[in-house]
Amino acid sequence: MKKIALAAAVSVAATSAFAGSYEAPVMEAPVIIEEVQTSSSSGGIVVPLLLLVMLAAAAS
């Protein structure tokens, strides 16, 4: 009786060791984010022009 119980325990342990199948790991492609810069010719001139207009208004 002990041998049957031991055989049952060993068979259960052996089958649980092979319960899953091997699946190769999936490598995801790296995410590349490209920053797009828009060129605006008036972007750098607006603030200094407003400053000059405010100084001219304050001086008059």
N, CA and C atoms as a LAMMPS dump frame, in Angstrom:
ITEM: TIMESTEP
0
ITEM: NUMBER OF ATOMS
180
ITEM: BOX BOUNDS ff ff ff
-5.0000000000000000e+02 5.0000000000000000e+02
-5.0000000000000000e+02 5.0000000000000000e+02
-5.0000000000000000e+02 5.0000000000000000e+02
ITEM: ATOMS id mol type element x y z
1 1 1 N 0.818 -1.194 0
2 1 2 C 0 0 0
3 1 3 C 0.867 1.266 0
4 2 1 N 1.989 1.199 0.754
5 2 2 C 2.874 2.356 0.81
6 2 3 C 3.526 2.598 -0.554
7 3 1 N 3.823 1.516 -1.256
8 3 2 C 4.45 1.665 -2.573
9 3 3 C 3.49 2.302 -3.574
10 4 1 N 2.197 1.983 -3.466
11 4 2 C 1.21 2.575 -4.368
12 4 3 C 1.073 4.068 -4.08
13 5 1 N 1.041 4.435 -2.815
14 5 2 C 0.937 5.852 -2.436
15 5 3 C 2.182 6.605 -2.878
16 6 1 N 3.356 5.977 -2.71
17 6 2 C 4.605 6.61 -3.131
18 6 3 C 4.641 6.765 -4.651
19 7 1 N 4.204 5.754 -5.379
20 7 2 C 4.166 5.833 -6.836
21 7 3 C 3.187 6.91 -7.293
22 8 1 N 2.07 7.041 -6.634
23 8 2 C 1.095 8.082 -6.988
24 8 3 C 1.673 9.47 -6.727
25 9 1 N 2.366 9.628 -5.606
26 9 2 C 2.958 10.926 -5.272
27 9 3 C 4.057 11.297 -6.263
28 10 1 N 4.861 10.326 -6.642
29 10 2 C 5.945 10.595 -7.599
30 10 3 C 5.378 10.925 -8.968
31 11 1 N 4.32 10.217 -9.377
32 11 2 C 3.739 10.496 -10.69
33 11 3 C 3.082 11.877 -10.73
34 12 1 N 2.459 12.281 -9.638
35 12 2 C 1.857 13.622 -9.585
36 12 3 C 2.951 14.681 -9.636
37 13 1 N 4.032 14.476 -8.908
38 13 2 C 5.137 15.439 -8.903
39 13 3 C 5.806 15.507 -10.271
40 14 1 N 5.916 14.391 -10.941
41 14 2 C 6.576 14.368 -12.249
42 14 3 C 5.728 15.053 -13.311
43 15 1 N 4.423 14.891 -13.266
44 15 2 C 3.582 15.52 -14.276
45 15 3 C 3.449 17.016 -14.05
46 16 1 N 3.533 17.477 -12.801
47 16 2 C 3.416 18.918 -12.555
48 16 3 C 4.683 19.655 -13
49 17 1 N 5.797 18.953 -13.074
50 17 2 C 7.029 19.587 -13.517
51 17 3 C 6.98 19.913 -15.007
52 18 1 N 6.215 19.169 -15.781
53 18 2 C 6.111 19.386 -17.214
54 18 3 C 4.74 19.934 -17.599
55 19 1 N 4.136 20.723 -16.717
56 19 2 C 2.775 21.193 -16.948
57 19 3 C 2.716 22.205 -18.096
58 20 1 N 3.721 23.038 -18.229
59 20 2 C 3.677 24.065 -19.266
60 20 3 C 4.598 23.749 -20.411
61 21 1 N 4.394 24.416 -21.508
62 21 2 C 5.285 24.229 -22.647
63 21 3 C 6.197 25.447 -22.751
64 22 1 N 7.327 25.263 -23.361
65 22 2 C 8.284 26.361 -23.518
66 22 3 C 7.848 27.247 -24.682
67 23 1 N 7.83 28.525 -24.414
68 23 2 C 7.504 29.486 -25.462
69 23 3 C 8.634 30.496 -25.528
70 24 1 N 9.142 30.716 -26.71
71 24 2 C 10.262 31.638 -26.876
72 24 3 C 9.836 33.052 -26.498
73 25 1 N 10.712 33.787 -25.813
74 25 2 C 10.361 35.157 -25.437
75 25 3 C 10.209 36.058 -26.662
76 26 1 N 9.262 36.97 -26.586
77 26 2 C 8.99 37.885 -27.692
78 26 3 C 9.689 39.205 -27.399
79 27 1 N 10.545 39.62 -28.309
80 27 2 C 11.245 40.889 -28.147
81 27 3 C 10.447 41.975 -28.867
82 28 1 N 10.096 43.009 -28.118
83 28 2 C 9.348 44.115 -28.728
84 28 3 C 10.324 45.117 -29.335
85 29 1 N 9.907 45.717 -30.41
86 29 2 C 10.739 46.72 -31.073
87 29 3 C 10.802 47.974 -30.214
88 30 1 N 11.961 48.608 -30.105
89 30 2 C 12.068 49.825 -29.294
90 30 3 C 11.271 50.97 -29.924
91 31 1 N 10.701 51.785 -29.06
92 31 2 C 9.907 52.927 -29.515
93 31 3 C 10.841 54.114 -29.7
94 32 1 N 10.82 54.688 -30.898
95 32 2 C 11.662 55.84 -31.208
96 32 3 C 10.751 57.04 -31.418
97 33 1 N 10.986 58.063 -30.607
98 33 2 C 10.174 59.282 -30.698
99 33 3 C 11.032 60.368 -31.338
100 34 1 N 10.547 60.885 -32.429
101 34 2 C 11.275 61.93 -33.138
102 34 3 C 10.595 63.267 -32.866
103 35 1 N 11.388 64.212 -32.391
104 35 2 C 10.843 65.535 -32.128
105 35 3 C 10.883 66.352 -33.411
106 36 1 N 9.737 66.882 -33.757
107 36 2 C 9.631 67.685 -34.963
108 36 3 C 9.599 69.149 -34.548
109 37 1 N 10.539 69.899 -35.062
110 37 2 C 10.602 71.317 -34.74
111 37 3 C 10.123 72.111 -35.944
112 38 1 N 9.153 72.972 -35.691
113 38 2 C 8.663 73.818 -36.771
114 38 3 C 9.446 75.119 -36.745
115 39 1 N 9.876 75.533 -37.88
116 39 2 C 10.63 76.78 -37.943
117 39 3 C 9.661 77.929 -38.234
118 40 1 N 9.728 78.9 -37.377
119 40 2 C 8.882 80.071 -37.54
120 40 3 C 9.788 81.297 -37.507
121 41 1 N 9.774 82.059 -38.557
122 41 2 C 10.667 83.214 -38.627
123 41 3 C 10.211 84.339 -37.712
124 42 1 N 8.907 84.44 -37.449
125 42 2 C 8.426 85.54 -36.617
126 42 3 C 8.384 85.165 -35.142
127 43 1 N 8.685 83.934 -34.784
128 43 2 C 8.6 83.492 -33.393
129 43 3 C 9.593 84.192 -32.492
130 44 1 N 10.803 84.425 -32.956
131 44 2 C 11.817 85.059 -32.126
132 44 3 C 11.796 86.567 -32.186
133 45 1 N 10.985 87.147 -33.048
134 45 2 C 10.969 88.603 -33.226
135 45 3 C 9.784 89.239 -32.517
136 46 1 N 8.741 88.497 -32.274
137 46 2 C 7.505 89.062 -31.718
138 46 3 C 7.741 89.666 -30.337
139 47 1 N 8.412 88.961 -29.459
140 47 2 C 8.615 89.446 -28.088
141 47 3 C 9.474 90.709 -28.065
142 48 1 N 10.607 90.768 -28.744
143 48 2 C 11.376 92.017 -28.731
144 48 3 C 10.615 93.199 -29.351
145 49 1 N 9.819 92.944 -30.413
146 49 2 C 9.042 94.032 -31
147 49 3 C 7.987 94.545 -30.029
148 50 1 N 7.328 93.639 -29.321
149 50 2 C 6.351 94.078 -28.319
150 50 3 C 7.024 94.876 -27.211
151 51 1 N 8.228 94.464 -26.817
152 51 2 C 8.97 95.192 -25.791
153 51 3 C 9.321 96.597 -26.272
154 52 1 N 9.729 96.721 -27.532
155 52 2 C 10.037 98.039 -28.067
156 52 3 C 8.803 98.932 -28.16
157 53 1 N 7.68 98.339 -28.555
158 53 2 C 6.438 99.119 -28.628
159 53 3 C 6.016 99.594 -27.241
160 54 1 N 6.182 98.742 -26.243
161 54 2 C 5.801 99.136 -24.872
162 54 3 C 6.729 100.226 -24.344
163 55 1 N 8.033 100.118 -24.663
164 55 2 C 8.964 101.162 -24.228
165 55 3 C 8.677 102.484 -24.925
166 56 1 N 8.338 102.421 -26.206
167 56 2 C 8.021 103.644 -26.942
168 56 3 C 6.745 104.271 -26.398
169 57 1 N 5.76 103.474 -26.044
170 57 2 C 4.502 103.995 -25.494
171 57 3 C 4.739 104.603 -24.126
172 58 1 N 5.593 103.97 -23.338
173 58 2 C 5.881 104.498 -21.996
174 58 3 C 6.687 105.8 -22.073
175 59 1 N 7.546 105.916 -23.083
176 59 2 C 8.373 107.118 -23.2
177 59 3 C 7.585 108.303 -23.737
178 60 1 N 6.5 108.064 -24.464
179 60 2 C 5.764 109.188 -25.027
180 60 3 C 4.686 109.678 -24.129
